[in-house]
Amino acid sequence: MGAGIDDPRFGGGLSEFDYLVLSDDQTRQGALRFLNEKMEPLSELTPPVPRLVDLERLRDLAQRFERDPSGAEDEIRDLAGVAGSLGGARPKANVSGDGHLWIAKFTSERDTKPVERVEIATLNLADRCGLNVAQGYLELKNSDHPIALIRRFDRRGAKRIPYMSARTALDWVGNDPGNYTDIADIIRQISSNSAADLRELWRRVVFTILVSNSDDHLKNHGFLYAGGDRWRLSPAFDINPSPSRHRVLETAIMERGTFEASIELALEAAPFFGLPNNDARGLARGMAQAIAAHWRQALRNVPAVGTRFARHADSKRGRIVYVSSSAALRGSYGRAASYAAAKAGLVGLAAQIAIEYGPSGVTANVVAPSQIDTPRIRRNGRHSDAQLAARGVSIPLRRVGLPEDVAETIAFLCSSAAGYLTGTVLPIDGGSRLAGEETKTRSTAVESVRADGKKPV
């Protein structure tokens, strides 16, 4: 959850060893696990990892804690569990979804700028510049408090990939900041491809300067285990622009150098990263041009749902099912034209997605239910058992639909059995679309059924 829970009531004041062994093992970061003689985690903290659908609840918990830390003990205990070993000062939590573990970063109540939107936009700008970055997208994009979701790169499904920060790799102690040339020295010692990692690190320094990243301390650089006692530079993460007139870095470019955010200093240091001066100038120029050309677009088009399509495309399999309505296919009595138009729009969207993402193994289909017997349509006595039974008489299957009818159809479209179905619209209406004019006649009669269940004479 960040620095906000460093309080004696919530575990603050524990020793470093306590933090190591008591953190939730399921979501733990790093390259160590702490098990007893039965190979069970020492930590008794085993909260269920929230799912993506729980994001709004977690966001509300974080906001209540920020507004009143002393009066939100229950909230912070929940958040302390799901945050695991995540650090940092901003509110965050681990969540699971789409077969991956994610870090959810919440907008702070104290934010005066759209921090999470900017972070996701900057990651995508870095990707456009050719850097290796963590995957991320924005959830609840259109709300006042969107959530940044960053995919955990130290997981491959259920498999853990050992990770260590640059601070750990350097065996850095104390509060003094580090420098990039020291990180470069470590890369030469431990990397399985030091030339590629040195080039990548230097380009990240330049990108940090160009976008005024203010969060490039040693804990925000790291390494993933590559096997054979070798490591690789991890994807870039926590890139947070904070423009100011006097720009400085958290990590100096060279040992005993200044912390000035200077392209000239980065170019001067380039040979230490294995880059000839001419090559370095070309790389820096290319990134500056890409940022100048695309930063406005990156901020306007922060990825949300579309990124999920791309992730499905990367995995070579995906199932998208839109819930439309029978009104999209044949209109509906008692409905506004805007309702039918909106539902019909989903049919067009599914067709386009099916065309664009079909080559990557992603299918997109639509279900179009007619009236379904749910608590909502029964609310305030709007539809009684008698009315729904009378309506069922006009349907070939002689009943209105149930929630299970919709759920099971969607489950089928998500299964491998429907792998060759895409761009399809499946009506879930018991055949009522086949009843023609009889449906209109009977639907009029049904509306006049009295509450006692007797039909009008």
KAJOKA-V265526 format. One record per residue. N is the residue number from 1. RES is the residue in one small letter. SS is DSSP state (H for helix, E for strand, C for the rest). Layout:
n | res | ss
N | RES | SS
N | RES | SS
This chain:
n | res | ss
1 | m | C
2 | g | C
3 | a | H
4 | g | H
5 | i | H
6 | d | C
7 | d | C
8 | p | H
9 | r | H
10 | f | H
11 | g | C
12 | g | C
13 | g | C
14 | l | C
15 | s | C
16 | e | H
17 | f | H
18 | d | H
19 | y | H
20 | l | H
21 | v | H
22 | l | H
23 | s | C
24 | d | C
25 | d | C
26 | q | C
27 | t | C
28 | r | C
29 | q | C
30 | g | C
31 | a | C
32 | l | C
33 | r | C
34 | f | C
35 | l | E
36 | n | C
37 | e | C
38 | k | C
39 | m | C
40 | e | C
41 | p | E
42 | l | C
43 | s | C
44 | e | C
45 | l | C
46 | t | C
47 | p | C
48 | p | C
49 | v | C
50 | p | E
51 | r | E
52 | l | H
53 | v | H
54 | d | H
55 | l | H
56 | e | H
57 | r | H
58 | l | H
59 | r | H
60 | d | H
61 | l | H
62 | a | H
63 | q | H
64 | r | H
65 | f | H
66 | e | H
67 | r | H
68 | d | C
69 | p | H
70 | s | H
71 | g | H
72 | a | C
73 | e | H
74 | d | H
75 | e | H
76 | i | H
77 | r | H
78 | d | H
79 | l | H
80 | a | H
81 | g | H
82 | v | H
83 | a | H
84 | g | C
85 | s | C
86 | l | C
87 | g | C
88 | g | C
89 | a | C
90 | r | C
91 | p | C
92 | k | E
93 | a | E
94 | n | E
95 | v | E
96 | s | E
97 | g | E
98 | d | C
99 | g | C
100 | h | E
101 | l | E
102 | w | E
103 | i | E
104 | a | E
105 | k | E
106 | f | E
107 | t | C
108 | s | C
109 | e | C
110 | r | C
111 | d | C
112 | t | C
113 | k | C
114 | p | C
115 | v | H
116 | e | H
117 | r | H
118 | v | H
119 | e | H
120 | i | H
121 | a | H
122 | t | H
123 | l | H
124 | n | H
125 | l | H
126 | a | H
127 | d | H
128 | r | H
129 | c | C
130 | g | C
131 | l | C
132 | n | C
133 | v | E
134 | a | C
135 | q | C
136 | g | E
137 | y | E
138 | l | E
139 | e | E
140 | l | C
141 | k | C
142 | n | C
143 | s | C
144 | d | C
145 | h | C
146 | p | C
147 | i | E
148 | a | E
149 | l | E
150 | i | E
151 | r | E
152 | r | C
153 | f | C
154 | d | C
155 | r | E
156 | r | E
157 | g | C
158 | a | C
159 | k | E
160 | r | E
161 | i | C
162 | p | C
163 | y | E
164 | m | E
165 | s | E
166 | a | H
167 | r | H
168 | t | H
169 | a | H
170 | l | C
171 | d | C
172 | w | C
173 | v | C
174 | g | C
175 | n | C
176 | d | C
177 | p | C
178 | g | C
179 | n | E
180 | y | H
181 | t | H
182 | d | H
183 | i | H
184 | a | H
185 | d | H
186 | i | H
187 | i | H
188 | r | H
189 | q | H
190 | i | H
191 | s | E
192 | s | C
193 | n | C
194 | s | H
195 | a | H
196 | a | H
197 | d | H
198 | l | H
199 | r | H
200 | e | H
201 | l | H
202 | w | H
203 | r | H
204 | r | H
205 | v | H
206 | v | H
207 | f | H
208 | t | H
209 | i | H
210 | l | H
211 | v | C
212 | s | C
213 | n | E
214 | s | C
215 | d | C
216 | d | C
217 | h | C
218 | l | H
219 | k | H
220 | n | H
221 | h | C
222 | g | E
223 | f | E
224 | l | E
225 | y | E
226 | a | E
227 | g | E
228 | g | C
229 | d | C
230 | r | E
231 | w | E
232 | r | E
233 | l | E
234 | s | C
235 | p | C
236 | a | E
237 | f | C
238 | d | C
239 | i | C
240 | n | C
241 | p | E
242 | s | C
243 | p | C
244 | s | C
245 | r | C
246 | h | C
247 | r | C
248 | v | E
249 | l | C
250 | e | C
251 | t | C
252 | a | E
253 | i | C
254 | m | C
255 | e | C
256 | r | C
257 | g | C
258 | t | C
259 | f | C
260 | e | E
261 | a | C
262 | s | C
263 | i | H
264 | e | H
265 | l | H
266 | a | H
267 | l | H
268 | e | H
269 | a | H
270 | a | H
271 | p | H
272 | f | H
273 | f | H
274 | g | C
275 | l | C
276 | p | C
277 | n | H
278 | n | H
279 | d | H
280 | a | H
281 | r | H
282 | g | H
283 | l | H
284 | a | H
285 | r | H
286 | g | H
287 | m | H
288 | a | H
289 | q | H
290 | a | H
291 | i | H
292 | a | H
293 | a | H
294 | h | H
295 | w | H
296 | r | H
297 | q | H
298 | a | H
299 | l | H
300 | r | H
301 | n | C
302 | v | C
303 | p | C
304 | a | C
305 | v | H
306 | g | H
307 | t | H
308 | r | H
309 | f | H
310 | a | H
311 | r | H
312 | h | H
313 | a | H
314 | d | H
315 | s | H
316 | k | C
317 | r | C
318 | g | E
319 | r | E
320 | i | E
321 | v | E
322 | y | E
323 | v | E
324 | s | C
325 | s | C
326 | s | C
327 | a | H
328 | a | H
329 | l | H
330 | r | H
331 | g | C
332 | s | C
333 | y | C
334 | g | C
335 | r | C
336 | a | C
337 | a | H
338 | s | H
339 | y | H
340 | a | H
341 | a | H
342 | a | H
343 | k | H
344 | a | H
345 | g | H
346 | l | H
347 | v | H
348 | g | H
349 | l | H
350 | a | H
351 | a | H
352 | q | H
353 | i | H
354 | a | H
355 | i | H
356 | e | H
357 | y | H
358 | g | H
359 | p | H
360 | s | H
361 | g | C
362 | v | E
363 | t | E
364 | a | E
365 | n | E
366 | v | E
367 | v | E
368 | a | E
369 | p | E
370 | s | C
371 | q | C
372 | i | E
373 | d | E
374 | t | C
375 | p | H
376 | r | H
377 | i | H
378 | r | H
379 | r | H
380 | n | H
381 | g | H
382 | r | C
383 | h | C
384 | s | C
385 | d | H
386 | a | H
387 | q | H
388 | l | H
389 | a | H
390 | a | H
391 | r | H
392 | g | H
393 | v | C
394 | s | C
395 | i | C
396 | p | C
397 | l | C
398 | r | C
399 | r | C
400 | v | C
401 | g | E
402 | l | E
403 | p | H
404 | e | H
405 | d | H
406 | v | H
407 | a | H
408 | e | H
409 | t | H
410 | i | H
411 | a | H
412 | f | H
413 | l | H
414 | c | H
415 | s | C
416 | s | H
417 | a | H
418 | a | H
419 | g | C
420 | y | C
421 | l | C
422 | t | C
423 | g | C
424 | t | C
425 | v | E
426 | l | E
427 | p | E
428 | i | E
429 | d | C
430 | g | C
431 | g | C
432 | s | H
433 | r | H
434 | l | H
435 | a | C
436 | g | C
437 | e | H
438 | e | H
439 | t | H
440 | k | H
441 | t | H
442 | r | H
443 | s | H
444 | t | H
445 | a | H
446 | v | H
447 | e | C
448 | s | C
449 | v | C
450 | r | C
451 | a | C
452 | d | C
453 | g | C
454 | k | C
455 | k | C
456 | p | C
457 | v | C
